Amino acid sequence: MKQTVPPVFDDDFRSILISLFRWRRDVRSFLPMPVPQVILDHLFELAHLAPSVGLSQPWRFVMVENASRRSAIKANFEKCNAMALAGQNETRAGIYASLKLAGLSEAPCQFAVCTEAEPEQGHGLGCQTIPEMMSYSTVTAIHTFWLAARTYGLGLGWVSILDPEAVIDVLDLPKSWKLTGYFCL
């Protein structure tokens, strides 16, 4: 339903919005209860309201529920994390090793978000000179999902220490898709 009268955003709304931005931070601990499907569906609907270049909506949300695929993602993380740890200097290595960097063992809901480089929707409008606009559009959908999740008291953790091509292989996704992020909710 298209609104004909723009909404009015007052100081109270802006204050709440600022609080939402501050509470958006990464979550590093997860409760074992599953996210109710009705809420999850609503969050994905809201993510689709995000702006995208040429209205292309190049984002592809992929739920990861299969235990063997989750194990493979976790193994991918552990391998990449060990490599990242090895690259730290002596002072930072101890700090790095103490960080909790993933909810891959605890998070009841996990999903990948990929970018379709040449989606049919949008017909390539707006990305001829800056092809990265597709990935930027996907990030706006992630951000929209993230903020919406916080309004339900849900936190999102972005697992960025992964080999993206291996994730695409593990999830058996089209090679034309590019991993933008892996998330624990």
C-alpha atoms as an extended CHARMM CRD file, in Angstrom:
* protein
*
       185  EXT
         1         1  MET       CA              0.0000000000        0.0000000000        0.0000000000  PROA      1               0.0000000000
         2         2  LYS       CA              1.5510000000        3.2820000000       -1.1130000000  PROA      2               0.0000000000
         3         3  GLN       CA              1.3970000000        6.1830000000        1.3230000000  PROA      3               0.0000000000
         4         4  THR       CA              0.2110000000        9.4750000000       -0.1140000000  PROA      4               0.0000000000
         5         5  VAL       CA              1.0680000000       11.5850000000        2.9270000000  PROA      5               0.0000000000
         6         6  PRO       CA              4.6320000000       11.3240000000        4.1800000000  PROA      6               0.0000000000
         7         7  PRO       CA              4.9800000000       10.3820000000        7.8560000000  PROA      7               0.0000000000
         8         8  VAL       CA              6.2450000000       12.9180000000       10.3700000000  PROA      8               0.0000000000
         9         9  PHE       CA              9.3240000000       11.8770000000       12.2960000000  PROA      9               0.0000000000
        10        10  ASP       CA              9.5600000000       13.8810000000       15.5130000000  PROA      10              0.0000000000
        11        11  ASP       CA             12.2930000000       14.2200000000       18.1440000000  PROA      11              0.0000000000
        12        12  ASP       CA             10.9700000000       11.2280000000       20.1110000000  PROA      12              0.0000000000
        13        13  PHE       CA             11.1520000000        9.0240000000       17.0250000000  PROA      13              0.0000000000
        14        14  ARG       CA             14.6770000000       10.2350000000       16.2260000000  PROA      14              0.0000000000
        15        15  SER       CA             15.7710000000        9.4890000000       19.7960000000  PROA      15              0.0000000000
        16        16  ILE       CA             14.4100000000        5.9370000000       19.5660000000  PROA      16              0.0000000000
        17        17  LEU       CA             16.0510000000        5.5000000000       16.1640000000  PROA      17              0.0000000000
        18        18  ILE       CA             19.4160000000        6.5730000000       17.5880000000  PROA      18              0.0000000000
        19        19  SER       CA             18.9640000000        4.0200000000       20.3900000000  PROA      19              0.0000000000
        20        20  LEU       CA             18.2610000000        1.3570000000       17.7800000000  PROA      20              0.0000000000
        21        21  PHE       CA             21.4700000000        2.2460000000       15.9320000000  PROA      21              0.0000000000
        22        22  ARG       CA             23.4500000000        1.9500000000       19.1800000000  PROA      22              0.0000000000
        23        23  TRP       CA             21.8560000000       -1.3860000000       20.0890000000  PROA      23              0.0000000000
        24        24  ARG       CA             22.6120000000       -2.7930000000       16.6420000000  PROA      24              0.0000000000
        25        25  ARG       CA             26.0910000000       -3.9130000000       17.7140000000  PROA      25              0.0000000000
        26        26  ASP       CA             27.3520000000       -7.4490000000       17.0890000000  PROA      26              0.0000000000
        27        27  VAL       CA             26.0450000000      -10.1530000000       19.3680000000  PROA      27              0.0000000000
        28        28  ARG       CA             28.5490000000      -12.6650000000       20.6470000000  PROA      28              0.0000000000
        29        29  SER       CA             26.3020000000      -14.8630000000       22.7730000000  PROA      29              0.0000000000
        30        30  PHE       CA             23.2040000000      -16.6840000000       21.6380000000  PROA      30              0.0000000000
        31        31  LEU       CA             20.1890000000      -18.2230000000       23.3080000000  PROA      31              0.0000000000
        32        32  PRO       CA             19.3110000000      -21.7220000000       22.1060000000  PROA      32              0.0000000000
        33        33  MET       CA             15.6230000000      -20.9910000000       21.4390000000  PROA      33              0.0000000000
        34        34  PRO       CA             14.7130000000      -20.9460000000       17.7690000000  PROA      34              0.0000000000
        35        35  VAL       CA             13.4940000000      -17.7080000000       16.2590000000  PROA      35              0.0000000000
        36        36  PRO       CA              9.7350000000      -18.0190000000       15.6550000000  PROA      36              0.0000000000
        37        37  GLN       CA              9.1210000000      -18.5460000000       11.9390000000  PROA      37              0.0000000000
        38        38  VAL       CA              6.5600000000      -15.7220000000       11.7850000000  PROA      38              0.0000000000
        39        39  ILE       CA              9.1960000000      -13.2550000000       13.0620000000  PROA      39              0.0000000000
        40        40  LEU       CA             11.8540000000      -14.6190000000       10.7300000000  PROA      40              0.0000000000
        41        41  ASP       CA              9.4920000000      -14.3010000000        7.7560000000  PROA      41              0.0000000000
        42        42  HSD       CA              8.6730000000      -10.7290000000        8.7800000000  PROA      42              0.0000000000
        43        43  LEU       CA             12.3710000000       -9.8210000000        9.0400000000  PROA      43              0.0000000000
        44        44  PHE       CA             13.0140000000      -11.1300000000        5.5290000000  PROA      44              0.0000000000
        45        45  GLU       CA             10.0210000000       -9.1450000000        4.2390000000  PROA      45              0.0000000000
        46        46  LEU       CA             11.4250000000       -6.0030000000        5.8340000000  PROA      46              0.0000000000
        47        47  ALA       CA             14.8740000000       -6.6690000000        4.3450000000  PROA      47              0.0000000000
        48        48  HSD       CA             13.2530000000       -6.5930000000        0.9080000000  PROA      48              0.0000000000
        49        49  LEU       CA             12.2230000000       -2.9790000000        1.5740000000  PROA      49              0.0000000000
        50        50  ALA       CA             15.8850000000       -1.9440000000        1.4880000000  PROA      50              0.0000000000
        51        51  PRO       CA             17.0070000000        0.3730000000       -1.2840000000  PROA      51              0.0000000000
        52        52  SER       CA             18.7840000000       -1.2100000000       -4.2320000000  PROA      52              0.0000000000
        53        53  VAL       CA             20.3400000000        0.1320000000       -7.3840000000  PROA      53              0.0000000000
        54        54  GLY       CA             17.8100000000        0.0520000000      -10.2320000000  PROA      54              0.0000000000
        55        55  LEU       CA             15.3850000000       -1.7700000000       -7.8860000000  PROA      55              0.0000000000
        56        56  SER       CA             17.4630000000       -4.8640000000       -8.6380000000  PROA      56              0.0000000000
        57        57  GLN       CA             17.1750000000       -6.4900000000       -5.1970000000  PROA      57              0.0000000000
        58        58  PRO       CA             20.2990000000       -8.5910000000       -5.8580000000  PROA      58              0.0000000000
        59        59  TRP       CA             20.3790000000      -10.0950000000       -2.3550000000  PROA      59              0.0000000000
        60        60  ARG       CA             19.8210000000      -13.7890000000       -1.8400000000  PROA      60              0.0000000000
        61        61  PHE       CA             19.1400000000      -14.9770000000        1.7250000000  PROA      61              0.0000000000
        62        62  VAL       CA             19.9620000000      -18.6700000000        2.1740000000  PROA      62              0.0000000000
        63        63  MET       CA             18.9400000000      -20.4290000000        5.3900000000  PROA      63              0.0000000000
        64        64  VAL       CA             21.5020000000      -22.9380000000        6.6450000000  PROA      64              0.0000000000
        65        65  GLU       CA             19.7030000000      -25.5780000000        8.6860000000  PROA      65              0.0000000000
        66        66  ASN       CA             21.4750000000      -28.7690000000        7.5910000000  PROA      66              0.0000000000
        67        67  ALA       CA             23.8290000000      -30.0200000000       10.3480000000  PROA      67              0.0000000000
        68        68  SER       CA             26.5480000000      -31.2250000000        7.9730000000  PROA      68              0.0000000000
        69        69  ARG       CA             26.5910000000      -27.9160000000        6.1230000000  PROA      69              0.0000000000
        70        70  ARG       CA             26.7740000000      -26.0310000000        9.4160000000  PROA      70              0.0000000000
        71        71  SER       CA             29.6900000000      -28.2540000000       10.4680000000  PROA      71              0.0000000000
        72        72  ALA       CA             31.4630000000      -27.5240000000        7.1900000000  PROA      72              0.0000000000
        73        73  ILE       CA             30.9330000000      -23.7740000000        7.6760000000  PROA      73              0.0000000000
        74        74  LYS       CA             32.3080000000      -24.0380000000       11.2160000000  PROA      74              0.0000000000
        75        75  ALA       CA             35.3580000000      -25.9840000000        9.9490000000  PROA      75              0.0000000000
        76        76  ASN       CA             35.8610000000      -23.2860000000        7.2890000000  PROA      76              0.0000000000
        77        77  PHE       CA             35.7470000000      -20.6350000000       10.0340000000  PROA      77              0.0000000000
        78        78  GLU       CA             38.1830000000      -22.5430000000       12.2590000000  PROA      78              0.0000000000
        79        79  LYS       CA             40.6900000000      -22.8970000000        9.4060000000  PROA      79              0.0000000000
        80        80  CYS       CA             40.4310000000      -19.2040000000        8.4380000000  PROA      80              0.0000000000
        81        81  ASN       CA             40.5170000000      -18.1200000000       12.0770000000  PROA      81              0.0000000000
        82        82  ALA       CA             43.7180000000      -20.1170000000       12.6930000000  PROA      82              0.0000000000
        83        83  MET       CA             45.2920000000      -18.3980000000        9.6970000000  PROA      83              0.0000000000
        84        84  ALA       CA             44.1830000000      -14.9880000000       10.9970000000  PROA      84              0.0000000000
        85        85  LEU       CA             45.5790000000      -15.7750000000       14.4540000000  PROA      85              0.0000000000
        86        86  ALA       CA             48.9220000000      -16.8300000000       12.9400000000  PROA      86              0.0000000000
        87        87  GLY       CA             49.0990000000      -13.4420000000       11.2310000000  PROA      87              0.0000000000
        88        88  GLN       CA             48.8620000000      -11.4940000000       14.4990000000  PROA      88              0.0000000000
        89        89  ASN       CA             51.9520000000      -10.1680000000       16.2370000000  PROA      89              0.0000000000
        90        90  GLU       CA             52.8240000000      -11.5860000000       19.6650000000  PROA      90              0.0000000000
        91        91  THR       CA             51.0660000000       -8.8140000000       21.5900000000  PROA      91              0.0000000000
        92        92  ARG       CA             47.8400000000       -8.9650000000       19.6110000000  PROA      92              0.0000000000
        93        93  ALA       CA             47.7340000000      -12.7670000000       19.2650000000  PROA      93              0.0000000000
        94        94  GLY       CA             46.6730000000      -13.2700000000       22.8840000000  PROA      94              0.0000000000
        95        95  ILE       CA             43.9410000000      -10.6540000000       22.5990000000  PROA      95              0.0000000000
        96        96  TYR       CA             42.7650000000      -12.0680000000       19.2860000000  PROA      96              0.0000000000
        97        97  ALA       CA             42.6780000000      -15.6430000000       20.6340000000  PROA      97              0.0000000000
        98        98  SER       CA             40.4860000000      -14.5460000000       23.5600000000  PROA      98              0.0000000000
        99        99  LEU       CA             37.7940000000      -13.0020000000       21.3610000000  PROA      99              0.0000000000
       100       100  LYS       CA             34.5960000000      -14.8740000000       20.7610000000  PROA      100             0.0000000000
       101       101  LEU       CA             34.3370000000      -14.4460000000       17.0300000000  PROA      101             0.0000000000
       102       102  ALA       CA             31.4140000000      -16.6260000000       16.0000000000  PROA      102             0.0000000000
       103       103  GLY       CA             28.1190000000      -18.0240000000       17.1820000000  PROA      103             0.0000000000
       104       104  LEU       CA             28.4680000000      -20.9950000000       14.8920000000  PROA      104             0.0000000000
       105       105  SER       CA             28.0330000000      -23.4730000000       17.7440000000  PROA      105             0.0000000000
       106       106  GLU       CA             25.2470000000      -21.7200000000       19.6200000000  PROA      106             0.0000000000
       107       107  ALA       CA             23.1000000000      -19.7000000000       17.2300000000  PROA      107             0.0000000000
       108       108  PRO       CA             19.8110000000      -21.4340000000       16.4490000000  PROA      108             0.0000000000
       109       109  CYS       CA             19.3710000000      -19.5180000000       13.1910000000  PROA      109             0.0000000000
       110       110  GLN       CA             22.1200000000      -19.1960000000       10.5960000000  PROA      110             0.0000000000
       111       111  PHE       CA             22.0090000000      -17.9150000000        7.0610000000  PROA      111             0.0000000000
       112       112  ALA       CA             24.2190000000      -16.7470000000        4.2470000000  PROA      112             0.0000000000
       113       113  VAL       CA             23.5260000000      -13.6290000000        2.2260000000  PROA      113             0.0000000000
       114       114  CYS       CA             24.8040000000      -13.5710000000       -1.3240000000  PROA      114             0.0000000000
       115       115  THR       CA             24.7570000000      -11.0580000000       -4.1310000000  PROA      115             0.0000000000
       116       116  GLU       CA             23.5440000000      -11.9930000000       -7.5870000000  PROA      116             0.0000000000
       117       117  ALA       CA             25.8490000000       -9.9730000000       -9.8430000000  PROA      117             0.0000000000
       118       118  GLU       CA             23.4030000000       -9.8020000000      -12.7600000000  PROA      118             0.0000000000
       119       119  PRO       CA             19.8510000000      -10.2360000000      -11.4910000000  PROA      119             0.0000000000
       120       120  GLU       CA             17.0340000000      -10.1130000000      -14.0170000000  PROA      120             0.0000000000
       121       121  GLN       CA             15.1830000000       -7.5880000000      -11.8840000000  PROA      121             0.0000000000
       122       122  GLY       CA             16.4890000000       -4.0820000000      -12.4650000000  PROA      122             0.0000000000
       123       123  HSD       CA             17.9230000000       -4.9280000000      -15.8990000000  PROA      123             0.0000000000
       124       124  GLY       CA             21.3970000000       -3.6640000000      -14.9000000000  PROA      124             0.0000000000
       125       125  LEU       CA             20.1250000000       -0.1180000000      -14.3730000000  PROA      125             0.0000000000
       126       126  GLY       CA             22.5120000000        2.0070000000      -12.3380000000  PROA      126             0.0000000000
       127       127  CYS       CA             25.4450000000       -0.3920000000      -12.1020000000  PROA      127             0.0000000000
       128       128  GLN       CA             27.1570000000       -0.0840000000      -15.4740000000  PROA      128             0.0000000000
       129       129  THR       CA             29.8200000000        2.3090000000      -14.2110000000  PROA      129             0.0000000000
       130       130  ILE       CA             29.9870000000        1.0780000000      -10.6100000000  PROA      130             0.0000000000
       131       131  PRO       CA             29.3220000000       -2.6750000000      -10.6440000000  PROA      131             0.0000000000
       132       132  GLU       CA             29.9350000000       -2.8320000000       -6.8800000000  PROA      132             0.0000000000
       133       133  MET       CA             26.5100000000       -1.2280000000       -6.5020000000  PROA      133             0.0000000000
       134       134  MET       CA             24.9970000000       -4.7210000000       -6.4680000000  PROA      134             0.0000000000
       135       135  SER       CA             27.0230000000       -5.6570000000       -3.3820000000  PROA      135             0.0000000000
       136       136  TYR       CA             26.2720000000       -2.2880000000       -1.7860000000  PROA      136             0.0000000000
       137       137  SER       CA             22.5760000000       -2.9230000000       -2.3630000000  PROA      137             0.0000000000
       138       138  THR       CA             22.8830000000       -6.2970000000       -0.6440000000  PROA      138             0.0000000000
       139       139  VAL       CA             24.5300000000       -4.6460000000        2.3440000000  PROA      139             0.0000000000
       140       140  THR       CA             21.5430000000       -2.2970000000        2.6650000000  PROA      140             0.0000000000
       141       141  ALA       CA             19.2500000000       -5.3400000000        2.8790000000  PROA      141             0.0000000000
       142       142  ILE       CA             21.4830000000       -6.8470000000        5.5820000000  PROA      142             0.0000000000
       143       143  HSD       CA             21.4630000000       -3.5830000000        7.5140000000  PROA      143             0.0000000000
       144       144  THR       CA             17.6910000000       -3.3260000000        7.2320000000  PROA      144             0.0000000000
       145       145  PHE       CA             17.3300000000       -6.9160000000        8.4920000000  PROA      145             0.0000000000
       146       146  TRP       CA             19.7890000000       -6.1920000000       11.3120000000  PROA      146             0.0000000000
       147       147  LEU       CA             17.9360000000       -3.1480000000       12.5920000000  PROA      147             0.0000000000
       148       148  ALA       CA             14.5570000000       -4.8610000000       12.2850000000  PROA      148             0.0000000000
       149       149  ALA       CA             15.8770000000       -7.8710000000       14.2420000000  PROA      149             0.0000000000
       150       150  ARG       CA             16.9160000000       -5.5810000000       17.1030000000  PROA      150             0.0000000000
       151       151  THR       CA             13.3470000000       -4.2780000000       17.3660000000  PROA      151             0.0000000000
       152       152  TYR       CA             12.3740000000       -7.8580000000       18.2770000000  PROA      152             0.0000000000
       153       153  GLY       CA             15.2020000000       -8.1250000000       20.8110000000  PROA      153             0.0000000000
       154       154  LEU       CA             17.1930000000      -10.3220000000       18.4350000000  PROA      154             0.0000000000
       155       155  GLY       CA             20.8630000000       -9.8260000000       17.7590000000  PROA      155             0.0000000000
       156       156  LEU       CA             22.7860000000      -10.6040000000       14.6320000000  PROA      156             0.0000000000
       157       157  GLY       CA             26.4130000000      -11.6910000000       14.4310000000  PROA      157             0.0000000000
       158       158  TRP       CA             28.2850000000      -11.2680000000       11.1440000000  PROA      158             0.0000000000
       159       159  VAL       CA             30.8300000000      -14.0600000000       10.6220000000  PROA      159             0.0000000000
       160       160  SER       CA             33.4110000000      -12.5610000000        8.3110000000  PROA      160             0.0000000000
       161       161  ILE       CA             36.2990000000      -14.9600000000        8.8920000000  PROA      161             0.0000000000
       162       162  LEU       CA             35.4050000000      -17.4150000000        6.1460000000  PROA      162             0.0000000000
       163       163  ASP       CA             36.6090000000      -18.4820000000        2.7230000000  PROA      163             0.0000000000
       164       164  PRO       CA             33.6910000000      -17.1590000000        0.6270000000  PROA      164             0.0000000000
       165       165  GLU       CA             34.1800000000      -19.5370000000       -2.3010000000  PROA      165             0.0000000000
       166       166  ALA       CA             34.2060000000      -22.5270000000        0.0570000000  PROA      166             0.0000000000
       167       167  VAL       CA             30.9170000000      -21.3270000000        1.5840000000  PROA      167             0.0000000000
       168       168  ILE       CA             29.3580000000      -21.1020000000       -1.8850000000  PROA      168             0.0000000000
       169       169  ASP       CA             30.5390000000      -24.6900000000       -2.5360000000  PROA      169             0.0000000000
       170       170  VAL       CA             29.3090000000      -26.0400000000        0.8330000000  PROA      170             0.0000000000
       171       171  LEU       CA             25.8840000000      -24.5140000000        0.2900000000  PROA      171             0.0000000000
       172       172  ASP       CA             25.8020000000      -25.6870000000       -3.3480000000  PROA      172             0.0000000000
       173       173  LEU       CA             24.8920000000      -22.2170000000       -4.5850000000  PROA      173             0.0000000000
       174       174  PRO       CA             25.1940000000      -20.8620000000       -8.1210000000  PROA      174             0.0000000000
       175       175  LYS       CA             28.7470000000      -19.8200000000       -8.9790000000  PROA      175             0.0000000000
       176       176  SER       CA             27.3920000000      -16.4630000000      -10.1570000000  PROA      176             0.0000000000
       177       177  TRP       CA             26.4810000000      -15.6170000000       -6.5540000000  PROA      177             0.0000000000
       178       178  LYS       CA             29.0340000000      -13.8660000000       -4.3660000000  PROA      178             0.0000000000
       179       179  LEU       CA             29.0000000000      -14.3660000000       -0.5840000000  PROA      179             0.0000000000
       180       180  THR       CA             28.3940000000      -11.0260000000        1.1070000000  PROA      180             0.0000000000
       181       181  GLY       CA             28.1170000000      -12.4030000000        4.6280000000  PROA      181             0.0000000000
       182       182  TYR       CA             27.2840000000      -15.3090000000        6.8890000000  PROA      182             0.0000000000
       183       183  PHE       CA             25.0880000000      -14.5480000000        9.8880000000  PROA      183             0.0000000000
       184       184  CYS       CA             24.0730000000      -16.0010000000       13.2280000000  PROA      184             0.0000000000
       185       185  LEU       CA             20.7430000000      -14.7870000000       14.6400000000  PROA      185             0.0000000000
